[in-house]
Amino acid sequence: MKQELIIAGFGGQGVMSMGQLLAYAAMKEGKEVSWLPSYGPEQRGGTANVSVVISDSKFGSPVIDRPTSLIALNNPSFLKFEPLVKEGGDIFINEDLVTVQSGRKDVTVHLIPALTVANELNEQRTAGMVILGAFITKTGILKTESLLAALTYLLGKKKDHLIPVNRQAIVRGEKIIKKALSSIN
């Protein structure tokens, strides 16, 4: 199995952290992985995207021209990367911030109310974890426990009090995607 993912949004939305979490989780599972960040001219508030490749076998390049999946956190990111997603791919959209709709019929679009859920959890910074929960559940590329282990490692002892709310965010993302998929079938 191989996933070529682009995560894109504004600086400050956790784009790089989301990519880093996936990369660490993939390494924990013994998978081949690459993480390639790209910043706009400004960091906070400017555009940012990260390419993450996760594979069960070796791959040639970290550069992604045609991602299998896209996580779009804002309109400019959606507009820029949506046309690149491979036929049959998945697009995960933070529906609280992305107001543009996809006209593509050859991809599956998943609307995730990430910011709404994060606000319900009283921690806005968990919006990315909601989407990551949906992503790993839909694609099956990683286990939830690997993602949480990566989060524990990256947060360190100083911020380990944030693990429970992030776990809740991941679980909520998993439930959202499972409910959406069950309604399709």
VENQUI-V239456 format. One line per field, one symbol per residue. psi: psi as a letter, one per 20 degrees, with the letter a starting at -180 (. if undefined). burial: + if it has 16 or more other C-alpha atoms within 10 Angstrom, else -. A space follows every 50 residues. Layout:
psi: ???
burial: ???
This chain:
psi: qppopppqaqpiijgghggggggggghhjkrpqqooqpqahqfphrqqqp ppppqirqrhqipohnqhqpopirghgghgigiipqpiappppnihhoiq qpjpijrppooomghggghhjknhijghhghhggghgghjhrqghgghgg ggghhahhjiiigghhgggghggghghggghhhh.
burial: -++++++++++-+++++++++++++++---+++++++-+-------++++ +++++--------+-++++++++++-++--++-+++--+++++++--+-- ------+-++++++++++--+---++++++++++++++--++-+-+++++ ++------------+++++++++++++--------
